[in-house]
Every structure is written in C-alpha cells, then in structure tokens.
Amino acid sequence: MKDYKLYIIKGDNVMVISGDSKGQQGKVLLVDHKKKTAIVESVNMVSKHAKPDAQNPQGGIVKKESPIKLSNLMLIDGAGNATRLGRKIDEKSGKLVRYSKKSGEVIK
C-alpha cells in the first residue's frame, strides 16, 4: 500500500461531506495516519457505557466522538466554504504552503 501525504492535520476546521454526520463542522482533535481516520470535535458522537472510576465516579453512559474516515472530510477555508486543498511554494518565504483551491488563500 502506497503512503501518501494527508491533507488534513490536527487543528484544521473541517466539514463532513458524507455519512450520518453530513453537513456538520468541527475542529480536528486527532488524526490516525495508519487507519486514515480523524476525530472531529462534536461530530460522529456515540454512546459508551463506562464503569465508575476517578474521573467519572458515577459511571453510566458517556457521549464521545468516534473516528471518521478522512475521505468523508473536507477542509474549510477562511470564508467558511468547503474547499479542496492544494500545495504551492510561497513566493515570500520559499516554503511549501497549503492553499484553498476555491478562494486561492493560504491556509495556516
């Protein structure tokens, strides 16, 4: 299997483009490179049964985020639009930067 550069990194704002959570937006909390999945804040929530412990002395049912495939996520640019991502060399710094293909602006 060929490794490829992932276009979504931790801290990006993304939109879900397919699946049960379609249309929801959130911030990427974690990216798993091997499984090609990401955990997005307040998206793809599942209920888990938890035993009582120090952090949750009551136990019970806990809502938490579940991983979602990277192919179901699309990056959001500064204007709030879902966009594809490109890479180019910045003229000022000479470094490789990510940019929005829809608006052309650089994504930090």
Secondary structure, DSSP 4 states (H G I P E B T S, - for coil): ------S--TT-EEEE-SSTTTT-EEEEEEEETTTTEEEETTSSEEEEEE---SS-TT-EEEEEE--EEGGGEEEE-TTS-EE-EEEEE-TTT--EEEEETTT-PEE-
